Amino acid sequence: MVNEMKIGKIELDAFAALAPMAGVADISFRTLCRGFGAAYTVGEMVSAKGIQMKDKKSDELLLLDDAEHPSGIQLFGDDPEVMAHAAVHALQYHPEFIDINMGCPAPKVTKGGAGSSLMRNPSLAGEIVKAVTQTVDIPVSVKIRAGWDKEHINAVQMALIAEKNGAFAVTVHGRTRDQMYSPPVNLDIIREVKKSVSIPVIGNGDIADVKSAAQMYEETGCDFIMVGRGALGRPWLFSQINAYLTDGTILPDPPVTERMMILLRHAQDICKRNGEKHGICEVRKHALWYTKGLHGAARYRRELSTLQSLEELQQYTFLIAKENT
């Protein structure tokens, strides 16, 4: 398989990108996934209003690590002018592109008219895309869902609006806002979008292994794919996808001992960036994902959910590796 996807003039050297997952895809996880072969990363979504109000947390979310490039910054909001201002502000962090979130289903986002709520307001969505693309000098992409609910499936309309207003690509999560993250993703709507626009279409949803990655490409005709929850606790998935789509090679999951070493390295980076006291709280959720499917996983989840230090994690990883070899 040959990959022809580009971000501006940047040719991508792999087949899948890491999705922007709020509260999960932080700078440590993004950098780790990039090291395992993610073609590019997208930061956690950032509130345009937060940036306008000079919120410290918003600026922290804009930070990108040198090792994760090419990378994008994702913004959400419902005001074209505020979104354009936020995009200009984000340029100082040197992203390769800006991504506009029109797919987040979280009530705290949609109640404010942003995220997937924009699927119900195509004209405003177009104004936002136009305002951002005309204000910044780097590529702008848009992330959408299939629609708001089953009565309002309008991904094709939204993609055409994004294209008309200057977006270089559109990412389609094949579920409506009402469906959140289940049932199975609708590949048909992604295929319809691909047939309707001339800009690259990135397929997203339910990519959890090499077969589902290949299926997304084959059944939708999309130009690229984006992996989200499937990479949690499994950053090596990108290496597996790259190998399989390059020549059909099926790489096995790393042995448990190596998986625990990756977890420990991941945890150390989180704590280095955030301080151990705060960082270990973030580590807990990742630790649960790394142990999913292992013998004794239920017990590990109970114990790891109360982690207090990196030293304690190191002891657990040694125990887990010993019990699963």
Number of C-alpha atoms within 10 A of each C-alpha: 11 8 15 13 19 15 20 12 8 10 13 17 15 22 29 27 25 27 23 24 15 13 9 18 23 19 23 21 23 29 23 19 26 23 16 17 23 30 25 25 26 28 28 24 23 24 25 27 19 17 22 14 10 11 13 10 12 19 16 10 18 24 18 24 14 10 13 23 18 22 25 27 27 27 27 26 26 24 18 19 16 21 25 22 19 22 27 15 16 24 17 10 14 18 22 19 24 27 27 29 24 26 29 24 21 14 13 11 18 19 12 11 19 26 28 28 24 25 28 17 14 17 12 15 26 22 18 24 26 21 21 28 21 13 15 18 12 18 20 28 26 26 25 31 31 29 29 24 17 13 8 12 18 21 25 22 16 28 29 18 20 29 22 15 19 19 25 22 25 27 29 31 27 25 29 27 24 13 17 15 16 11 9 11 20 17 22 13 23 29 22 15 28 23 14 14 19 13 19 22 29 27 30 29 26 22 24 17 17 22 13 14 26 17 13 26 19 11 12 21 19 22 20 23 23 27 23 18 18 17 21 22 21 23 25 23 26 28 21 21 27 25 18 20 20 14 9 13 13 15 15 9 12 12 11 19 18 12 20 23 15 19 24 20 13 20 24 20 20 22 20 12 12 13 12 19 12 13 20 23 17 18 26 19 16 21 25 19 17 21 23 16 9 14 12 13 16 13 9 19 18 11 14 20 15 12 17 17 15 18 11 12 23 16 10 18 23 13 14 20 17 11 13 12 8
